[in-house]
């Protein structure tokens, strides 16, 4: 997990930081959680498309992995989100 103050040294948008912190706060000991995009957007008072842009930004930086989930009978469920990243140096990027 990224240390709280160091996440701001990565140059992420403030929406990506908010989404990362949201997911990190809900993650289990393995860094995994699965809230819906709708729930994330509602809880953060942002649009769903903003959540998707934040996901892309976080994935590009190696801080998030999205894994699709499906119902047994078919059909999509909310994705599994794996929060990743540990900052070892201020401004130094993420080691995954």
C-alpha positions as CSV (number, residue, x, y, z in Angstrom):
1,X,0.0,0.0,0.0
2,X,1.2,3.5,-0.7
3,X,2.0,5.7,2.2
4,X,-0.7,8.4,2.4
5,X,1.5,11.5,1.8
6,X,3.7,9.9,-0.9
7,X,0.7,9.2,-3.2
8,X,0.7,12.9,-3.9
9,X,4.3,12.7,-5.2
10,X,3.2,10.5,-8.1
11,X,1.6,13.3,-10.1
12,X,-1.8,11.5,-10.2
13,X,-5.0,13.5,-10.7
14,X,-6.9,14.2,-7.5
15,X,-9.8,12.0,-8.7
16,X,-7.3,9.0,-9.2
17,X,-6.0,9.6,-5.7
18,X,-9.5,9.6,-4.3
19,X,-10.4,6.4,-6.1
20,X,-7.2,4.7,-5.0
21,X,-7.7,5.7,-1.4
22,X,-11.4,4.6,-1.6
23,X,-10.4,1.1,-2.9
24,X,-7.4,0.8,-0.4
25,X,-9.7,1.6,2.5
26,X,-12.1,-1.2,1.4
27,X,-9.5,-3.8,0.5
28,X,-8.9,-6.9,2.5
29,X,-5.5,-8.2,3.7
30,X,-4.7,-9.3,0.1
31,X,-5.4,-5.8,-1.2
32,X,-8.6,-6.9,-3.0
33,X,-12.2,-5.5,-3.0
34,X,-15.1,-5.5,-5.4
35,X,-17.4,-2.4,-5.1
36,X,-19.4,-1.5,-8.2
37,X,-18.4,1.5,-10.2
38,X,-21.8,3.0,-9.4
39,X,-21.1,2.6,-5.7
40,X,-17.6,4.2,-6.0
41,X,-19.1,7.1,-8.0
42,X,-21.9,7.7,-5.6
43,X,-19.7,7.5,-2.5
44,X,-17.1,9.9,-4.0
45,X,-19.7,12.2,-5.6
46,X,-18.1,11.8,-9.1
47,X,-19.4,10.6,-12.4
48,X,-18.9,6.9,-13.4
49,X,-16.8,8.0,-16.4
50,X,-14.5,9.7,-14.0
51,X,-14.1,6.5,-12.1
52,X,-13.2,4.7,-15.3
53,X,-10.6,7.4,-16.2
54,X,-9.1,7.0,-12.7
55,X,-8.9,3.2,-13.1
56,X,-7.0,3.7,-16.3
57,X,-4.6,6.2,-14.7
58,X,-4.0,3.9,-11.8
59,X,-3.5,0.8,-14.0
60,X,-1.0,2.7,-16.2
61,X,1.0,3.5,-13.0
62,X,0.9,-0.2,-11.8
63,X,-1.2,0.7,-8.8
64,X,-4.4,-1.2,-9.6
65,X,-5.3,-4.4,-11.3
66,X,-8.9,-5.0,-12.5
67,X,-10.1,-8.6,-12.8
68,X,-13.6,-9.2,-14.4
69,X,-16.0,-11.4,-12.5
70,X,-19.0,-13.2,-13.9
71,X,-22.2,-14.8,-12.5
72,X,-22.3,-18.6,-12.7
73,X,-25.3,-18.3,-15.1
74,X,-23.5,-15.8,-17.2
75,X,-23.6,-12.0,-17.0
76,X,-21.1,-9.5,-15.5
77,X,-20.6,-8.7,-11.8
78,X,-18.5,-5.9,-10.4
79,X,-14.8,-6.3,-11.1
80,X,-12.4,-7.5,-8.5
81,X,-9.9,-4.7,-7.8
82,X,-6.4,-5.5,-6.6
83,X,-4.7,-2.5,-5.0
84,X,-1.0,-2.6,-5.6
85,X,2.1,-0.5,-5.1
86,X,4.6,0.5,-2.5
87,X,6.4,3.7,-2.7
88,X,10.0,3.3,-1.6
89,X,11.3,6.8,-2.3
90,X,9.5,10.1,-2.4
91,X,8.7,10.9,-6.0
92,X,10.3,7.7,-7.0
93,X,7.4,5.8,-8.5
94,X,5.8,2.6,-7.6
95,X,7.4,-0.8,-7.1
96,X,5.0,-3.6,-7.7
